[in-house]
Amino acid sequence: MSLQLVTGHQSRVAAAVPFAAEKQDLSSLFDAQPVERFTPAAAVFWEGDQARHIFEVVEGTLRAVRILNDGRRVIIGFLRPGDLLGVSLKEHYLYTVEAITHVELRRFSRRRFESESARAPHLREQLFSRLCDEMAAAQDQMVLLSRRSAEEKVAGFLLMMARGQSENRRPVIELPMTRLDVADYLGMTIETVSRTITKLAGSGVIATVGRHAIAILKMDALIALADGECDDGAQRSARYAKA
């Protein structure tokens, strides 16, 4: 996974603060830029395009996609408000970014972004922190893909998506992406994803809320499943029914 897709949320400061101001953060570089809107399925940029701009997500959800040589689609990440995309030392974008929902973005010249972050130590530190977050996200996906069972993969994905959405023990996770998106992210088939979600709901671990949200009813059980603490499906179902 490239370092073009950077996640993290920083507090904003007024756009009037000079670039050299000590309190400025990476997000504030985008504050004076106009908001650009994209409709669902629209591409922000394509794999192979020249990487001329850095983008900040203001509203909405996007997916980062690569197409393999055999034509298969692989989703390497999802972008949400506060995330940056396009940060890389490469001259060309290494993946395509598409809007899943209606999206609002701000763009900033890559050359100017690199110049401002290079001359401000605190911005360099923040950029390094964002890159570390991205590396951690890449590791999370590698762990999800290495899970033994479909239940472990889906449970891990739901826990990942729950981060930052709610501190409630029973959060409702917004999932604007399709089941096919989830399948292409986890390296599964759409049928297996749907079957696994139905199984977890039938066990009382989660509950579907409309078409694009899932409530976690038994957080401890979901965590245990993601950690692979149960040996087989029968044992899982029996354990969750008693939880």
Buried (B, 14 or more C-beta within 10 A) or exposed (E): BBBBBBBBEBEEBEEEBEBEBEEBBBBBBBBEBEEEEBEBEEBBBEBEBEBBBBBBBBEBBBBBBBEEEEEEBEBBBBBBEBBBBBBBEEEBBBBBBBBBBBBBBBBBBBEEBBEBBEEBEBBBEBBEBBBEBBEEBBEBBEBBEEBEBBBBBBBBBBBBBBEEEEEEEEBBBBBBBBBBBBBBBBBBBBEBBBBBBEBBBEBBBBBBEEEBBBBBBBBEBBBBBBEBEBEEEEEBBEBBEEB
